[in-house]
Amino acid sequence: MISCIESIINYFNICWTVMYNNLRNQWIWGFTYGAENWNGRLAMLAFMIIFIFEFFTSEPIILLLGF
């Protein structure tokens, strides 16, 4: 029978394997873990660029685009 400590260790080993798997950052076409990572990174980058742009110009970017 698996003890509580062994089950916790197994859980963290699984989490470690999923988080630090080399395939997560590899660029493979389709719905993969790597694609999800890159999508999140690019979304955060775009959000920060828009935030900084609006902060320094004091105008919403939607008005500057003509909408």
PDB file of N, CA, C and O in Angstrom:
ATOM      1  N   MET A   1       0.835  -1.175   0.000  1.00  0.00           N
ATOM      2  CA  MET A   1       0.000   0.000   0.000  1.00  0.00           C
ATOM      3  C   MET A   1       0.886   1.247   0.000  1.00  0.00           C
ATOM      4  O   MET A   1       1.899   1.297   0.697  1.00  0.00           O
ATOM      5  N   ILE A   2       0.498   2.241  -0.780  1.00  0.00           N
ATOM      6  CA  ILE A   2       1.285   3.470  -0.897  1.00  0.00           C
ATOM      7  C   ILE A   2       0.948   4.394   0.265  1.00  0.00           C
ATOM      8  O   ILE A   2      -0.217   4.655   0.564  1.00  0.00           O
ATOM      9  N   SER A   3       2.001   4.878   0.909  1.00  0.00           N
ATOM     10  CA  SER A   3       1.775   5.796   2.023  1.00  0.00           C
ATOM     11  C   SER A   3       1.475   7.196   1.493  1.00  0.00           C
ATOM     12  O   SER A   3       1.610   7.472   0.301  1.00  0.00           O
ATOM     13  N   CYS A   4       1.076   8.047   2.388  1.00  0.00           N
ATOM     14  CA  CYS A   4       0.737   9.428   2.027  1.00  0.00           C
ATOM     15  C   CYS A   4       1.959  10.159   1.474  1.00  0.00           C
ATOM     16  O   CYS A   4       1.853  10.895   0.494  1.00  0.00           O
ATOM     17  N   ILE A   5       3.106   9.959   2.094  1.00  0.00           N
ATOM     18  CA  ILE A   5       4.330  10.630   1.655  1.00  0.00           C
ATOM     19  C   ILE A   5       4.739  10.155   0.267  1.00  0.00           C
ATOM     20  O   ILE A   5       5.150  10.962  -0.567  1.00  0.00           O
ATOM     21  N   GLU A   6       4.630   8.854   0.012  1.00  0.00           N
ATOM     22  CA  GLU A   6       4.971   8.336  -1.312  1.00  0.00           C
ATOM     23  C   GLU A   6       4.036   8.885  -2.380  1.00  0.00           C
ATOM     24  O   GLU A   6       4.479   9.177  -3.490  1.00  0.00           O
ATOM     25  N   SER A   7       2.765   9.030  -2.070  1.00  0.00           N
ATOM     26  CA  SER A   7       1.829   9.568  -3.055  1.00  0.00           C
ATOM     27  C   SER A   7       2.114  11.041  -3.335  1.00  0.00           C
ATOM     28  O   SER A   7       1.966  11.494  -4.470  1.00  0.00           O
ATOM     29  N   ILE A   8       2.521  11.792  -2.313  1.00  0.00           N
ATOM     30  CA  ILE A   8       2.888  13.195  -2.518  1.00  0.00           C
ATOM     31  C   ILE A   8       4.138  13.288  -3.379  1.00  0.00           C
ATOM     32  O   ILE A   8       4.203  14.124  -4.280  1.00  0.00           O
ATOM     33  N   ILE A   9       5.132  12.445  -3.118  1.00  0.00           N
ATOM     34  CA  ILE A   9       6.358  12.440  -3.919  1.00  0.00           C
ATOM     35  C   ILE A   9       6.042  12.080  -5.365  1.00  0.00           C
ATOM     36  O   ILE A   9       6.569  12.706  -6.285  1.00  0.00           O
ATOM     37  N   ASN A  10       5.187  11.079  -5.579  1.00  0.00           N
ATOM     38  CA  ASN A  10       4.796  10.711  -6.941  1.00  0.00           C
ATOM     39  C   ASN A  10       4.077  11.855  -7.639  1.00  0.00           C
ATOM     40  O   ASN A  10       4.293  12.088  -8.828  1.00  0.00           O
ATOM     41  N   TYR A  11       3.224  12.571  -6.916  1.00  0.00           N
ATOM     42  CA  TYR A  11       2.502  13.704  -7.494  1.00  0.00           C
ATOM     43  C   TYR A  11       3.480  14.775  -7.963  1.00  0.00           C
ATOM     44  O   TYR A  11       3.348  15.285  -9.075  1.00  0.00           O
ATOM     45  N   PHE A  12       4.468  15.124  -7.125  1.00  0.00           N
ATOM     46  CA  PHE A  12       5.422  16.154  -7.503  1.00  0.00           C
ATOM     47  C   PHE A  12       6.346  15.687  -8.621  1.00  0.00           C
ATOM     48  O   PHE A  12       6.784  16.503  -9.432  1.00  0.00           O
ATOM     49  N   ASN A  13       6.652  14.399  -8.683  1.00  0.00           N
ATOM     50  CA  ASN A  13       7.440  13.890  -9.801  1.00  0.00           C
ATOM     51  C   ASN A  13       6.676  14.022 -11.107  1.00  0.00           C
ATOM     52  O   ASN A  13       7.261  14.364 -12.135  1.00  0.00           O
ATOM     53  N   ILE A  14       5.377  13.757 -11.080  1.00  0.00           N
ATOM     54  CA  ILE A  14       4.556  13.915 -12.283  1.00  0.00           C
ATOM     55  C   ILE A  14       4.485  15.384 -12.677  1.00  0.00           C
ATOM     56  O   ILE A  14       4.623  15.711 -13.856  1.00  0.00           O
ATOM     57  N   CYS A  15       4.271  16.277 -11.708  1.00  0.00           N
ATOM     58  CA  CYS A  15       4.220  17.709 -11.999  1.00  0.00           C
ATOM     59  C   CYS A  15       5.546  18.191 -12.569  1.00  0.00           C
ATOM     60  O   CYS A  15       5.560  18.972 -13.521  1.00  0.00           O
ATOM     61  N   TRP A  16       6.650  17.743 -12.007  1.00  0.00           N
ATOM     62  CA  TRP A  16       7.976  18.125 -12.488  1.00  0.00           C
ATOM     63  C   TRP A  16       8.165  17.671 -13.929  1.00  0.00           C
ATOM     64  O   TRP A  16       8.685  18.423 -14.754  1.00  0.00           O
ATOM     65  N   THR A  17       7.747  16.451 -14.236  1.00  0.00           N
ATOM     66  CA  THR A  17       7.889  15.920 -15.589  1.00  0.00           C
ATOM     67  C   THR A  17       7.058  16.726 -16.575  1.00  0.00           C
ATOM     68  O   THR A  17       7.522  17.015 -17.678  1.00  0.00           O
ATOM     69  N   VAL A  18       5.848  17.090 -16.202  1.00  0.00           N
ATOM     70  CA  VAL A  18       4.981  17.852 -17.106  1.00  0.00           C
ATOM     71  C   VAL A  18       5.505  19.268 -17.286  1.00  0.00           C
ATOM     72  O   VAL A  18       5.507  19.784 -18.404  1.00  0.00           O
ATOM     73  N   MET A  19       5.952  19.910 -16.200  1.00  0.00           N
ATOM     74  CA  MET A  19       6.391  21.298 -16.284  1.00  0.00           C
ATOM     75  C   MET A  19       7.699  21.459 -17.040  1.00  0.00           C
ATOM     76  O   MET A  19       7.860  22.414 -17.799  1.00  0.00           O
ATOM     77  N   TYR A  20       8.627  20.548 -16.846  1.00  0.00           N
ATOM     78  CA  TYR A  20       9.955  20.730 -17.409  1.00  0.00           C
ATOM     79  C   TYR A  20      10.256  19.748 -18.526  1.00  0.00           C
ATOM     80  O   TYR A  20      11.414  19.401 -18.760  1.00  0.00           O
ATOM     81  N   ASN A  21       9.245  19.312 -19.195  1.00  0.00           N
ATOM     82  CA  ASN A  21       9.414  18.443 -20.348  1.00  0.00           C
ATOM     83  C   ASN A  21       9.962  19.277 -21.507  1.00  0.00           C
ATOM     84  O   ASN A  21       9.491  20.390 -21.744  1.00  0.00           O
ATOM     85  N   ASN A  22      10.943  18.753 -22.222  1.00  0.00           N
ATOM     86  CA  ASN A  22      11.547  19.494 -23.326  1.00  0.00           C
ATOM     87  C   ASN A  22      10.566  19.760 -24.452  1.00  0.00           C
ATOM     88  O   ASN A  22      10.761  20.707 -25.214  1.00  0.00           O
ATOM     89  N   LEU A  23       9.527  18.963 -24.584  1.00  0.00           N
ATOM     90  CA  LEU A  23       8.559  19.174 -25.651  1.00  0.00           C
ATOM     91  C   LEU A  23       7.685  20.396 -25.403  1.00  0.00           C
ATOM     92  O   LEU A  23       7.015  20.865 -26.324  1.00  0.00           O
ATOM     93  N   ARG A  24       7.675  20.919 -24.190  1.00  0.00           N
ATOM     94  CA  ARG A  24       6.821  22.064 -23.883  1.00  0.00           C
ATOM     95  C   ARG A  24       7.256  23.311 -24.619  1.00  0.00           C
ATOM     96  O   ARG A  24       6.405  24.118 -24.992  1.00  0.00           O
ATOM     97  N   ASN A  25       8.529  23.501 -24.841  1.00  0.00           N
ATOM     98  CA  ASN A  25       9.020  24.699 -25.511  1.00  0.00           C
ATOM     99  C   ASN A  25       9.381  24.456 -26.968  1.00  0.00           C
ATOM    100  O   ASN A  25       9.794  25.381 -27.667  1.00  0.00           O
ATOM    101  N   GLN A  26       9.234  23.250 -27.421  1.00  0.00           N
ATOM    102  CA  GLN A  26       9.552  22.928 -28.802  1.00  0.00           C
ATOM    103  C   GLN A  26       8.407  23.378 -29.699  1.00  0.00           C
ATOM    104  O   GLN A  26       7.237  23.225 -29.348  1.00  0.00           O
ATOM    105  N   TRP A  27       8.752  23.937 -30.869  1.00  0.00           N
ATOM    106  CA  TRP A  27       7.731  24.436 -31.778  1.00  0.00           C
ATOM    107  C   TRP A  27       7.242  23.296 -32.660  1.00  0.00           C
ATOM    108  O   TRP A  27       7.923  22.881 -33.597  1.00  0.00           O
ATOM    109  N   ILE A  28       6.043  22.793 -32.344  1.00  0.00           N
ATOM    110  CA  ILE A  28       5.391  21.746 -33.118  1.00  0.00           C
ATOM    111  C   ILE A  28       4.039  22.296 -33.534  1.00  0.00           C
ATOM    112  O   ILE A  28       3.326  22.870 -32.711  1.00  0.00           O
ATOM    113  N   TRP A  29       3.674  22.128 -34.805  1.00  0.00           N
ATOM    114  CA  TRP A  29       2.421  22.676 -35.305  1.00  0.00           C
ATOM    115  C   TRP A  29       1.226  21.941 -34.704  1.00  0.00           C
ATOM    116  O   TRP A  29       1.248  20.717 -34.584  1.00  0.00           O
ATOM    117  N   GLY A  30       0.189  22.678 -34.329  1.00  0.00           N
ATOM    118  CA  GLY A  30      -1.036  22.082 -33.808  1.00  0.00           C
ATOM    119  C   GLY A  30      -1.280  22.458 -32.361  1.00  0.00           C
ATOM    120  O   GLY A  30      -0.599  23.316 -31.801  1.00  0.00           O
ATOM    121  N   PHE A  31      -2.257  21.805 -31.770  1.00  0.00           N
ATOM    122  CA  PHE A  31      -2.629  22.068 -30.378  1.00  0.00           C
ATOM    123  C   PHE A  31      -1.748  21.231 -29.457  1.00  0.00           C
ATOM    124  O   PHE A  31      -2.092  20.102 -29.107  1.00  0.00           O
ATOM    125  N   THR A  32      -0.612  21.795 -29.071  1.00  0.00           N
ATOM    126  CA  THR A  32       0.335  21.096 -28.216  1.00  0.00           C
ATOM    127  C   THR A  32       0.629  21.956 -26.991  1.00  0.00           C
ATOM    128  O   THR A  32       0.202  23.108 -26.907  1.00  0.00           O
ATOM    129  N   TYR A  33       1.369  21.375 -26.038  1.00  0.00           N
ATOM    130  CA  TYR A  33       1.767  22.139 -24.854  1.00  0.00           C
ATOM    131  C   TYR A  33       2.645  23.319 -25.243  1.00  0.00           C
ATOM    132  O   TYR A  33       2.519  24.403 -24.673  1.00  0.00           O
ATOM    133  N   GLY A  34       3.533  23.115 -26.206  1.00  0.00           N
ATOM    134  CA  GLY A  34       4.409  24.194 -26.641  1.00  0.00           C
ATOM    135  C   GLY A  34       3.634  25.340 -27.259  1.00  0.00           C
ATOM    136  O   GLY A  34       3.943  26.506 -27.015  1.00  0.00           O
ATOM    137  N   ALA A  35       2.622  25.012 -28.062  1.00  0.00           N
ATOM    138  CA  ALA A  35       1.800  26.051 -28.682  1.00  0.00           C
ATOM    139  C   ALA A  35       1.056  26.851 -27.621  1.00  0.00           C
ATOM    140  O   ALA A  35       0.922  28.069 -27.736  1.00  0.00           O
ATOM    141  N   GLU A  36       0.581  26.180 -26.608  1.00  0.00           N
ATOM    142  CA  GLU A  36      -0.129  26.865 -25.521  1.00  0.00           C
ATOM    143  C   GLU A  36       0.822  27.794 -24.766  1.00  0.00           C
ATOM    144  O   GLU A  36       0.436  28.901 -24.389  1.00  0.00           O
ATOM    145  N   ASN A  37       2.051  27.356 -24.545  1.00  0.00           N
ATOM    146  CA  ASN A  37       3.049  28.217 -23.890  1.00  0.00           C
ATOM    147  C   ASN A  37       3.334  29.456 -24.723  1.00  0.00           C
ATOM    148  O   ASN A  37       3.315  30.573 -24.207  1.00  0.00           O
ATOM    149  N   TRP A  38       3.599  29.261 -26.010  1.00  0.00           N
ATOM    150  CA  TRP A  38       3.919  30.395 -26.880  1.00  0.00           C
ATOM    151  C   TRP A  38       2.735  31.344 -27.012  1.00  0.00           C
ATOM    152  O   TRP A  38       2.922  32.560 -27.059  1.00  0.00           O
ATOM    153  N   ASN A  39       1.525  30.808 -27.072  1.00  0.00           N
ATOM    154  CA  ASN A  39       0.338  31.651 -27.141  1.00  0.00           C
ATOM    155  C   ASN A  39       0.238  32.532 -25.897  1.00  0.00           C
ATOM    156  O   ASN A  39      -0.043  33.725 -26.007  1.00  0.00           O
ATOM    157  N   GLY A  40       0.461  31.968 -24.739  1.00  0.00           N
ATOM    158  CA  GLY A  40       0.419  32.743 -23.501  1.00  0.00           C
ATOM    159  C   GLY A  40       1.513  33.790 -23.431  1.00  0.00           C
ATOM    160  O   GLY A  40       1.273  34.914 -22.992  1.00  0.00           O
ATOM    161  N   ARG A  41       2.700  33.431 -23.857  1.00  0.00           N
ATOM    162  CA  ARG A  41       3.825  34.378 -23.829  1.00  0.00           C
ATOM    163  C   ARG A  41       3.573  35.558 -24.756  1.00  0.00           C
ATOM    164  O   ARG A  41       3.811  36.707 -24.384  1.00  0.00           O
ATOM    165  N   LEU A  42       3.089  35.274 -25.968  1.00  0.00           N
ATOM    166  CA  LEU A  42       2.822  36.351 -26.918  1.00  0.00           C
ATOM    167  C   LEU A  42       1.663  37.227 -26.451  1.00  0.00           C
ATOM    168  O   LEU A  42       1.677  38.438 -26.671  1.00  0.00           O
ATOM    169  N   ALA A  43       0.663  36.630 -25.813  1.00  0.00           N
ATOM    170  CA  ALA A  43      -0.455  37.417 -25.284  1.00  0.00           C
ATOM    171  C   ALA A  43       0.024  38.348 -24.172  1.00  0.00           C
ATOM    172  O   ALA A  43      -0.390  39.506 -24.118  1.00  0.00           O
ATOM    173  N   MET A  44       0.889  37.857 -23.285  1.00  0.00           N
ATOM    174  CA  MET A  44       1.423  38.706 -22.215  1.00  0.00           C
ATOM    175  C   MET A  44       2.273  39.833 -22.789  1.00  0.00           C
ATOM    176  O   MET A  44       2.209  40.967 -22.312  1.00  0.00           O
ATOM    177  N   LEU A  45       3.066  39.526 -23.806  1.00  0.00           N
ATOM    178  CA  LEU A  45       3.901  40.543 -24.439  1.00  0.00           C
ATOM    179  C   LEU A  45       3.037  41.617 -25.092  1.00  0.00           C
ATOM    180  O   LEU A  45       3.304  42.807 -24.929  1.00  0.00           O
ATOM    181  N   ALA A  46       2.005  41.209 -25.829  1.00  0.00           N
ATOM    182  CA  ALA A  46       1.109  42.170 -26.476  1.00  0.00           C
ATOM    183  C   ALA A  46       0.396  43.030 -25.438  1.00  0.00           C
ATOM    184  O   ALA A  46       0.259  44.239 -25.621  1.00  0.00           O
ATOM    185  N   PHE A  47      -0.057  42.414 -24.353  1.00  0.00           N
ATOM    186  CA  PHE A  47      -0.734  43.171 -23.300  1.00  0.00           C
ATOM    187  C   PHE A  47       0.195  44.223 -22.711  1.00  0.00           C
ATOM    188  O   PHE A  47      -0.223  45.362 -22.501  1.00  0.00           O
ATOM    189  N   MET A  48       1.441  43.866 -22.442  1.00  0.00           N
ATOM    190  CA  MET A  48       2.382  44.823 -21.857  1.00  0.00           C
ATOM    191  C   MET A  48       2.714  45.948 -22.831  1.00  0.00           C
ATOM    192  O   MET A  48       2.836  47.102 -22.420  1.00  0.00           O
ATOM    193  N   ILE A  49       2.861  45.631 -24.113  1.00  0.00           N
ATOM    194  CA  ILE A  49       3.144  46.670 -25.111  1.00  0.00           C
ATOM    195  C   ILE A  49       1.984  47.654 -25.187  1.00  0.00           C
ATOM    196  O   ILE A  49       2.200  48.866 -25.202  1.00  0.00           O
ATOM    197  N   ILE A  50       0.751  47.142 -25.233  1.00  0.00           N
ATOM    198  CA  ILE A  50      -0.423  48.019 -25.284  1.00  0.00           C
ATOM    199  C   ILE A  50      -0.533  48.839 -24.002  1.00  0.00           C
ATOM    200  O   ILE A  50      -0.837  50.030 -24.057  1.00  0.00           O
ATOM    201  N   PHE A  51      -0.289  48.218 -22.853  1.00  0.00           N
ATOM    202  CA  PHE A  51      -0.366  48.931 -21.576  1.00  0.00           C
ATOM    203  C   PHE A  51       0.650  50.069 -21.522  1.00  0.00           C
ATOM    204  O   PHE A  51       0.304  51.187 -21.139  1.00  0.00           O
ATOM    205  N   ILE A  52       1.885  49.801 -21.898  1.00  0.00           N
ATOM    206  CA  ILE A  52       2.936  50.829 -21.872  1.00  0.00           C
ATOM    207  C   ILE A  52       2.625  51.937 -22.870  1.00  0.00           C
ATOM    208  O   ILE A  52       2.808  53.117 -22.571  1.00  0.00           O
ATOM    209  N   PHE A  53       2.151  51.555 -24.063  1.00  0.00           N
ATOM    210  CA  PHE A  53       1.811  52.542 -25.082  1.00  0.00           C
ATOM    211  C   PHE A  53       0.703  53.468 -24.590  1.00  0.00           C
ATOM    212  O   PHE A  53       0.803  54.686 -24.743  1.00  0.00           O
ATOM    213  N   GLU A  54      -0.353  52.904 -24.000  1.00  0.00           N
ATOM    214  CA  GLU A  54      -1.453  53.720 -23.497  1.00  0.00           C
ATOM    215  C   GLU A  54      -1.027  54.562 -22.298  1.00  0.00           C
ATOM    216  O   GLU A  54      -1.525  55.672 -22.114  1.00  0.00           O
ATOM    217  N   PHE A  55      -0.121  54.048 -21.493  1.00  0.00           N
ATOM    218  CA  PHE A  55       0.351  54.800 -20.330  1.00  0.00           C
ATOM    219  C   PHE A  55       1.098  56.057 -20.760  1.00  0.00           C
ATOM    220  O   PHE A  55       0.885  57.128 -20.191  1.00  0.00           O
ATOM    221  N   PHE A  56       1.969  55.938 -21.756  1.00  0.00           N
ATOM    222  CA  PHE A  56       2.776  57.081 -22.166  1.00  0.00           C
ATOM    223  C   PHE A  56       2.040  58.040 -23.090  1.00  0.00           C
ATOM    224  O   PHE A  56       2.358  59.229 -23.100  1.00  0.00           O
ATOM    225  N   THR A  57       1.070  57.572 -23.866  1.00  0.00           N
ATOM    226  CA  THR A  57       0.335  58.467 -24.764  1.00  0.00           C
ATOM    227  C   THR A  57      -0.942  59.009 -24.131  1.00  0.00           C
ATOM    228  O   THR A  57      -1.509  59.972 -24.646  1.00  0.00           O
ATOM    229  N   SER A  58      -1.409  58.426 -23.038  1.00  0.00           N
ATOM    230  CA  SER A  58      -2.635  58.818 -22.333  1.00  0.00           C
ATOM    231  C   SER A  58      -3.870  58.747 -23.223  1.00  0.00           C
ATOM    232  O   SER A  58      -4.848  59.455 -22.980  1.00  0.00           O
ATOM    233  N   GLU A  59      -3.838  57.911 -24.241  1.00  0.00           N
ATOM    234  CA  GLU A  59      -4.999  57.699 -25.104  1.00  0.00           C
ATOM    235  C   GLU A  59      -5.192  56.209 -25.319  1.00  0.00           C
ATOM    236  O   GLU A  59      -4.223  55.456 -25.419  1.00  0.00           O
ATOM    237  N   PRO A  60      -6.454  55.785 -25.390  1.00  0.00           N
ATOM    238  CA  PRO A  60      -6.697  54.366 -25.661  1.00  0.00           C
ATOM    239  C   PRO A  60      -6.233  53.990 -27.063  1.00  0.00           C
ATOM    240  O   PRO A  60      -6.385  54.769 -28.004  1.00  0.00           O
ATOM    241  N   ILE A  61      -5.679  52.818 -27.194  1.00  0.00           N
ATOM    242  CA  ILE A  61      -5.161  52.384 -28.487  1.00  0.00           C
ATOM    243  C   ILE A  61      -6.290  52.204 -29.501  1.00  0.00           C
ATOM    244  O   ILE A  61      -6.058  52.297 -30.707  1.00  0.00           O
ATOM    245  N   ILE A  62      -7.489  51.952 -29.031  1.00  0.00           N
ATOM    246  CA  ILE A  62      -8.631  51.763 -29.932  1.00  0.00           C
ATOM    247  C   ILE A  62      -8.941  53.058 -30.688  1.00  0.00           C
ATOM    248  O   ILE A  62      -9.343  53.014 -31.850  1.00  0.00           O
ATOM    249  N   LEU A  63      -8.755  54.212 -30.033  1.00  0.00           N
ATOM    250  CA  LEU A  63      -8.973  55.488 -30.711  1.00  0.00           C
ATOM    251  C   LEU A  63      -7.876  55.764 -31.731  1.00  0.00           C
ATOM    252  O   LEU A  63      -8.146  56.312 -32.799  1.00  0.00           O
ATOM    253  N   LEU A  64      -6.667  55.396 -31.416  1.00  0.00           N
ATOM    254  CA  LEU A  64      -5.562  55.621 -32.348  1.00  0.00           C
ATOM    255  C   LEU A  64      -5.673  54.742 -33.591  1.00  0.00           C
ATOM    256  O   LEU A  64      -5.166  55.095 -34.656  1.00  0.00           O
ATOM    257  N   LEU A  65      -6.342  53.591 -33.448  1.00  0.00           N
ATOM    258  CA  LEU A  65      -6.544  52.708 -34.600  1.00  0.00           C
ATOM    259  C   LEU A  65      -7.739  53.136 -35.442  1.00  0.00           C
ATOM    260  O   LEU A  65      -7.924  52.625 -36.546  1.00  0.00           O
ATOM    261  N   GLY A  66      -8.548  54.056 -34.947  1.00  0.00           N
ATOM    262  CA  GLY A  66      -9.664  54.588 -35.722  1.00  0.00           C
ATOM    263  C   GLY A  66     -10.985  53.894 -35.494  1.00  0.00           C
ATOM    264  O   GLY A  66     -11.882  54.010 -36.330  1.00  0.00           O
ATOM    265  N   PHE A  67     -11.141  53.186 -34.413  1.00  0.00           N
ATOM    266  CA  PHE A  67     -12.419  52.512 -34.133  1.00  0.00           C
ATOM    267  C   PHE A  67     -13.288  53.357 -33.247  1.00  0.00           C
ATOM    268  O   PHE A  67     -14.400  52.954 -32.906  1.00  0.00           O
TER     269      PHE A  67
END
